[in-house]
Each structure stands twice: as C-alpha cells, then as structure tokens.
Amino acid sequence: MTDYAAPLADMRFALSEIAGIGEIAGLPGCEQATSDVVDAVLEEAGKLAGDILAPLNRTGDRQASRLENGIVRTPDGFKEAYAKYVEGGWNALPFPAEHGGQDLPMALSTAVLEMWNSANMGFALCPLLNVGAVEALAAHGTKEQQRLYLPRLISGEWTGTMNLTEPQAGSDVGALRTRAVRDGDSYRITGQKIFITYGEHDMAENIVHLVLARLPDAPPGTRGISLFLVPKFMVNADGGLGPRNDVRCVSLEHKLGIHASPTCVLAYGDNGGAQGFLIGEENRGMECMFTMMNNARLNVGLQGVAIAERAYQQARAFARQRVQGRPVTAKDAGNHPIIEHPDVRRMLLQMRAQTEAMRALAYYTAGAIDRARHHPDAETRAAHQRRVDLLIPVVKAWSTDAGVEIASIGMQVHGGMGFIEETGAAQHLRDARIAPIYEGTNGIQANDLVGRKLLRDKGMAAKELIAEMRALDAPLARAKGDDIAAIRKGLAPGVDALAAATDWMVAQGAADPPRALAGAAPYLRLAGAVTGGWLMAQGALAAQRHLAERVGDARFHEAKLVTVRFYAEHILATAPALLPAITGGATVMSFDLEQF
Amino acid sequence: MTDYAAPLADMRFALSEIAGIGEIAGLPGCEQATSDVVDAVLEEAGKLAGDILAPLNRTGDRQASRLENGIVRTPDGFKEAYAKYVEGGWNALPFPAEHGGQDLPMALSTAVLEMWNSANMGFALCPLLNVGAVEALAAHGTKEQQRLYLPRLISGEWTGTMNLTEPQAGSDVGALRTRAVRDGDSYRITGQKIFITYGEHDMAENIVHLVLARLPDAPPGTRGISLFLVPKFMVNADGGLGPRNDVRCVSLEHKLGIHASPTCVLAYGDNGGAQGFLIGEENRGMECMFTMMNNARLNVGLQGVAIAERAYQQARAFARQRVQGRPVTAKDAGNHPIIEHPDVRRMLLQMRAQTEAMRALAYYTAGAIDRARHHPDAETRAAHQRRVDLLIPVVKAWSTDAGVEIASIGMQVHGGMGFIEETGAAQHLRDARIAPIYEGTNGIQANDLVGRKLLRDKGMAAKELIAEMRALDAPLARAKGDDIAAIRKGLAPGVDALAAATDWMVAQGAADPPRALAGAAPYLRLAGAVTGGWLMAQGALAAQRHLAERVGDARFHEAKLVTVRFYAEHILATAPALLPAITGGATVMSFDLEQF
C-alpha cells in the first residue's frame, strides 16, 4: 500500500516536452546529459528511491530521530540508506566536475530529487539542505574553503546545514542576535539557532554549518549580517578531521510531520565560542544566503510535487483494491473497487492533474536555471534568469499549498482508513504541511513575487512570460479536437486575468503597497494556476502531435490529453475568478484590527 | 495561547438575524426560548466550554484514551468534566420535556454544541453521538424502551453510540454481516463493529449501543438490515443495572487526531451473543439509522464551524503577540505584531469570513429543523423539511472541507511555530481532518445531494431556495454604500450559476447519472458558497440597518459589513467558476481507468 514507483513516463515527458532536456544537453557544460544518460539516471534513481528509501518512510515517521546524550540517532536503516546514496554518487549529480560533481543539468537532478522526496521526505531533507551549502560555498567561498569542503560536501560524505532562524528571528532574519567576534583569521561564534534541519545526526562523518551571525560593529538589520562556515569537527589542512567544535544540539522539536528529519536547537559557543570562517565579505551574508535560498525554494516547491505524487500513488492503490458499494456505472452487483465511483475518479484526476502541472512548472524552472547558467548568449542567459527569479516563489508557494491539498484528498480517498495512522495516508498530509512554512512562508513568497519580482522591473519579466503564453493561442487554435478546444477555452481567460492582475499589481505596488500586498497571495495562486496551465497546454499539444505521428506510448498521450482538459476545467477555469480577491486589498486593509 | 472564548456576539447575531430565534420562540413547543433564556444559556455554556473543556483539549490530545484490560480510560480530567456537563443539565438541552429534556430549540442547542466542539472536539463527540441515539429511540422505540432508556440518555448519565461500520462495510452499509438471531422477546447479536466512537469509556455508568445487524432470513443489502439496542449493562425493569452484556472493546484505533475520543473495535457475542432489542421493525433499520444520521450530519458539519472558530482564535492570539518584521504600513521600526502585515490580515479575514458563513448556514439549517417540527401549518412544516433535507449534506460537506482549510491557514499564521506540536495549532488540523470522512464521507454527501435530494423532487427544493435568494437582490439593490454594492455584485452571479448548475444536474441526473455524479462534489461546493453568501448578505443588510438605527454594537456591525464584503470578493466570486468542473463529468468519465 505504501509502495512508490517513480513516475518515469511523466518525468521523461516533462523533461523532454516541457523543460527541453534535449536542447539543454546541447549547451556548453551540459553535454553529459545525453538521452541515454538521462534514461539511465532516471531508471537507477527510481530503483534506489523505490527499493531502499520508500520502505523506510513509515519507519522514519514512527521512530523519529531522537536525541540521546547529545547524539542524534536517525531511525533504523537511515544510516545504511544514506551510505548507499553516497556510494552511488547520487549526491554529486548537479554539481560542477571541477569539485567532484557530475555536471548534470538541474532539470535532471530536479527529477531525481523529486524521487527522493516522494520516497522519503524526512530522509531527502538532508541532501536538500546540503545543496544550499554547496552552492553558497561554490559561489562565495575562498579557493581554500572550496578545496577543503566542497569535494566531501558534494560526495555527501559530509552534509551541510543552513542556520538562519532564532526564536525572535524567523521571517525577519534581520532580527538575529548570534554574535561573531574576530579571532585572528577566523571568528568566534556564540548564540542559539533553532529549526536547524539535520543540524546533528549520525549519517555523515562531519556536518558543515552555514551560520548567519552579527559582528559587534555591524549595522542593525539585514545589512549587518555575515555568513560563517562552522564545521562540527574542525578540518585540518590535509582534509583530516580535527577536534570537535563548540557547537552542540541541545534539543529536537516535536513536530507534526517529517519526524525522521531532526529539527535541532543548536547552541554555539557554550565553551568560549565555536570557530567559524567568514564566507564572502563581512556584512554581506544576506547575499550569500539568497544564493542558498533560491534553489532551496525551488527544491521545497518540488517537495510539494513529490508528496503529491506519493499521496496519489497510495490513493490509487487503495482505490483499486478497496471494494465498497455498487458504482452507478456497474452492470452487475459483483465486487467493484471504489476507483469505479465517479467521485473517486474525480478525486484521483484532481490529484493527478495538479501534480503533473506542478511537475511541469518545477522542471521548466529548473531548465531555465540551466539555460541561465549555460547558454552561450549573455542576453539569453539574462532573460532566463529573469524567468527563474519570477517563477521561484511561484514554484515554492503554489506547489506546496497544492501539496497539502492533494495529500488531504489522498486521505479522503481512503475514507475512514485514511484517518488511521497505520494506513500511511495521514503521514503524507503531516509531512506535506511543513513545506508552505519553511524556506520562507508562502506569505513571504507572495510578498517576494509582488513586492520584489514584479515591482523591481515594473512587470517586465512577467510581461515577457505572458507574451509567450499568448503566443501559444495560435497553435492551440490550429490544433484539432474537443480536448484542445476545451483547454484553449480555459487558458485564454486565465492569461487575460494574469495580464490584468499584473498591470494592477505594478500600478498599485507603487501607489499603495499595503493594498497590493494584501492581494499578493491570490495573485501568486493565479500565476501558478495559469503558468501551470500554459505548460500543461504545451504538453497537450505535444501529446496530440505524438499521437498523430504514432510516436511513443499512445495510451499515455491519450491520458495526458484528458488530464490537461481536466486541469483546464477544474483548475484553470477558477483562476480568473481570483481577480476580485487580488484587487480587493482595500477591503482587507479596511477591517478594524481591534475587531478581529 | 490555546484559550477559547465563545464568540457570543456572532452567535447571537446568527441566531437572531439568520436563524430567526425570536420567531422560533413563538412556535408551539419552543416557548422556553425567550430572549433572556437564550442569553443565559449562551453565557453559561460559554463558561463551561471556556473554563472547563477548553483547557483539557491539549491533555486529551497528548494522553489519548487508552485501553487497559478491556477498560477504556479517558484522559485526565475528562470524567470530572463530563460529570460537570451532566450536572449542569447541558445534555438535556434540545430534547423533549416529556422524557426529561428542556424543550429548547435546535437552533440554540446548535450554538451550544458548537461551543463544546470548539472547546474540545474529542470530548464533544461523546454527547454528539448520544444525540443520534436519543432521536432514534424517541422516533422509533417502544414506549417501554423510551421509559427505560430515554431519561438517562437525555440526562447524560448514560451515553449512546452508533454502530454501523464493519471492516467490509463502510460507506456501503448494506454489506454488513453482524448477525441477529431471535431469542424470545429479544435477539442475540454476534459480530464485529469498527470505528465506534466512545464505544467504551469510563465517563458514564452505562453505554447504549444502537447496532445495525442482519437477521438470518433477511434480504440482502440495505433492505435486510435491522436496528437493535444493545446496552453495555443490562437494564432491569426498575431501571437499575443488571449484568454485563456480551459486548467488549477489543482495541482502539491509533488516529491522526481526536485522540481523546476512543475509536473502538467492538466484539459482540464472543460468549454466545449479546442481548439486543429491536428498534422499529425488522429489516427497517436503515430508516431508523437515517433518523440518527440526519442530525448527526448537521452536527458533524458544525464541527467544521467549531474547529474553524478555535483555529481562528488561536491564530489571532498568536498574530497579536508575535513580533516579526516591519509591516509595510508601519510608520516606525518599533515592535510590530504580525497581525499588522497585510497577508496575515488577509489570512485571518479568510478564516473569519468563512467561519461566519458556515455558522450562519448551520444555525439557519437548525432553525429550519425547528420550523419543520413545530410550525402549526403542515405545508410550512413540509417546506422547511424540504429545505433541511436539501441543506444537511451541504452543511456537512462544505463546512467540514472548509474546517480543514481554515485549521491549515491557522497553522500557517503561526509560521514555524505552527508545525511544533506544543503550540497546539497542528492539533486543530489533525482533529478537523476526520470531519470530512465520518458520518458519510463528503463524496457520499455530494452523491446524496445530487442523486437523492435534487433528483427525488426534480430540483423543487433547490429552486425554492434559489427563488428566495433572488428575492434578496431587490433589498440589496436598494441599500446604500460600496460594501453592499460589492456584496450584491458577488452574490448575483453566484445565484445564477447555482440555478444553471441545478438545471443541468436535474437534466443530466436522469439522462447520464455517472456524468452528473462526477460533478456532484463541485456542485455541492457551489451550493455551499452561494447559500453561505446569501445568508451573509442578509447579515450585511441587518448590520447596516442596525447601524442606521443606532442599535447594538456599531463596531461589530461595521466589522460584519467588511467581513461579508471580503466573503463576496474572496469566496463568492470564485463560486461561478466551478461551472466547468460541475458540467465536466464527461471528462472525468472519459479517463481510462487503467491509465491512473
């Protein structure tokens, strides 16, 4: 019942038809990603995910990581699974070859990361956080820091963490108080960090903490924050491990979900100060942090996709074997599984259509990152970077909100059994629920989209995207058949609504920021539904083309067409109706705070 | 942080302006419900809920009920709290005086039941199930059964249960296998029932199980089911307790939420058969069961309202004390609570507006039950009964789906703290999640609404309701001000969409049932959003009238107007956009089942 099989057909479809992995493989630095390699990577990753990680998902939930005398013990089997993961070279997938990586495109590593998260989100958080540490070091570390730390962070022998939050500094990072004092070539770090994912554990030899802290003479707020590398064990010049640093885990949080992932309170400097090394420049820590956060936000968005896929697979398996009632379509009173009931079919299609749209958006965005990094033309790179910057908050918030909804529908398909913990459906909802919160709450994402991404360039990036969406109308109009006609009918008003909302936001964002920000969350939802719909419509055209040309799996392509049509009728259709909420910020701001 | 204070102002408003408690008090048999009595009941119930039940909510979640040597022990404090509840006469509120009840209207007891559920849903389930048992006995029991059982079920000294589900018989009650064999004047019951809420516990002297079972010669399916009364302890003719009956709790489920409420597996007849007494006629058990279920469905819908209110209060308290970041509205960098951030205000208003609409709908429906029971005119009674039958599945499914969403928003307002169990916000989500599942899943409710309530009378009851909705347009058009204009602008297209969808459903339901049922869930959602909006619009008109007449609390009425406008812009506005999903059943049914 809790099996997971990587959805290879739709992953390949999203990579080839939406992300354009074939084109990406033609970019300098992405040549590794030949069609054979892509296939082999997906196949092999699917085995590790399905055979090793997925069966540990319930164990991880039941046992949880636990703190014993300062040591965090991960659930049974996690250490061994992590060793297999490292041994297989999986951690090195997206990183540069110069530091020991495999130079494979983000689009491909995104598909692989989806698998880890579907199989075992509590486990996958460890590599996920590591990615941020590697990228910050690769972008801002000194040559010596890179030489000492990157190869083993990239191999996965060591793991990385991100230390931002303190009790009084959550969304407001600038309020942090952890202190760093210069001490020769390094710094002494003192303070307490909370909510540190895999801040301590037993799966790797060493843990490399990236810690935001404040120098004594730093200006207040975010302009006075610096980023430090603080290893759990000091690292000698030859790369060998030295003594234990002055950082320890003092407690673990008792959470709703992701029980396997230890969420640590870390105390720095109880014995005089942890030794830390500056990354980048003093007081420029926020810039380094954003390097880490941008991809982390994409990857958390991907967790929404991943948990939705897992919940879908589990609900589908249950609906196929559970016999209950006589479906209205049944010609006899024999044993009918509930998947035959119209409303169960609707629920499964809702899960499937939304998940496929979110996957398309995540892979598309990852592909845009590849293009922004590797395209030979600077202007093209810049255009893709604008697209990435615009879409990252959408991927993060839209996909994680939907991940919660889909996990909840998955429970509903199970009926009463869904509420029983042993069934496993409830775990997906509990696990999914963190994703709209961490790596910047979805409210922060909406503020980022409207307050920064739209207003900084006066809507230019958004308008470029909308123009591309409009350009799809002609091919949709030319294509034959009811399905495409219904899809076009859903997409066009969605794009119009997004264009109108964007204009409104750009105007109001300057004139009346509170009013704009009060509509930011529904604006983001509109952007997600319509961008997802645009990519799904591209998928429908590709599927129809393959059907006409008799290329590939006809039944998969037929199913894709119906799925996209369902998406248009059930999700895209409701998107333009968000306009009154988007532009209704004055109503929100007029409510008397005392009357809440 | 986890305090609860009954929202007396909005409860009074919904009772007087929406349910029409003043008019109900004028009906024969409802004379007890004078304005003073209503006020006193609400005040006193609010104290019990806030002072006694609410503080036990976290205890109940943490400790859970536990099975020890066949005995179920409820969490610390529950037994004492239940004694206070019985002692205060609270259980007797809605029941007929002839059996020891207080003859108070359903509308009022619904408001009170909301409080118990807000304060402590795990506790409130015990009285909630008892209501169904009392109503089944009052409607179908013999005089002797009523004499022996009703007074103590009504006082709450004894509690009642509903025993429907078996492992192979969930939504498909007709598949049940529990056997009843005639044995003189009574029956011997043998079989296993699962998911029996408060099937065993230590809060009452005796437990009266209402059990669906099948006679040896019964026809198959639902036409061969009979209802039996099976007491835990046999009851002597003088009302004293006799020997233990042959029923025992063999295990408790480990659930996502409502941990305090013991969900029992009950074994009947391990020692020769439990003695049971027929209620109503043989093979007519389903009718009796529907008597129990109808109000139980209203009350489960009310749990959606209740948990939403609790989650709202907790999120509001957190948002008022948590200082984080500088709101865009802030004139200085001082300490600003997050309630000042536009997106937090939006989230709180979303919770508040939806909760008030659900409360309005639940109380309105309860008021219609009072009218259907007590109005002197038979035709008026019948008209109200039609309204009740139509709205019960809407109250159940719409309010419980929204209850989950609102509890989830409540967690979101808390940010990272929301994911930590000690905060208490996550418990509301876990508790809320059962309500869309039990008492008939929300899919079953949608099927009931479309397949039975709409089609049985060819949409007559729905069209009566829609006509009343349309009649509100004239007063809305006459009323002054932007708020009412915005509300009217949201309501009118909603009503049009509901009318169109109803016509479509009535036509398709006959022509192509699978296609209609595939759109039943979005139809129910439309019906909920529009009916809630219609009642909210009535509330807005009443608030504006009171403001003009300078009656009552002006700030409450001003807040109500803004809340209704928010509802129109954020919830009503999206309702008509459900039409493509409602009428898109052909897409659902065209998806190849093998391709899931």
Interface residues (C-beta under 8 A of the other chain):
Chain A: T165 Q168 G170 S171 D172 A175 F195 E253 H254 K255 L256 G257 R316 A319 R320 V323 Q324 G325 R326 V328 T329 I339 E340 H341 P342 D343 V344 R345 R346 M347 L348 L349 R352 V404 S408 M411 Q412 G415 G416 G418 F419 I420 E421 E422 A426 L429 R430 R433 I434 P436 I437 Y438 T441 N442 G443 A446 N447 G451 A486 G490 P513 P514 R515 L517 A518 G519 A520 A521 P522 R555 F556 E558 A559 V562 T563 R565 F566 A568 E569 H570 A573 T574 A575 P576 A577 L578 L579 P580 A581 G584 G585 T587 V588 M589 S590 F591 D592 L593 E594 Q595 F596
Chain B: T165 Q168 G170 S171 D172 A175 F195 E253 H254 K255 L256 G257 R316 A319 R320 V323 Q324 G325 R326 V328 T329 I339 E340 H341 P342 D343 V344 R345 R346 M347 L348 L349 R352 V404 S408 M411 Q412 G415 G416 G418 F419 I420 E421 E422 A426 L429 R430 R433 I434 P436 I437 Y438 T441 N442 G443 A446 N447 G451 A486 G490 P513 P514 R515 L517 A518 G519 A520 A521 P522 R555 F556 E558 A559 V562 T563 R565 F566 A568 E569 H570 A573 T574 A575 P576 A577 L578 L579 P580 A581 G584 G585 T587 V588 M589 S590 F591 D592 L593 E594 Q595 F596
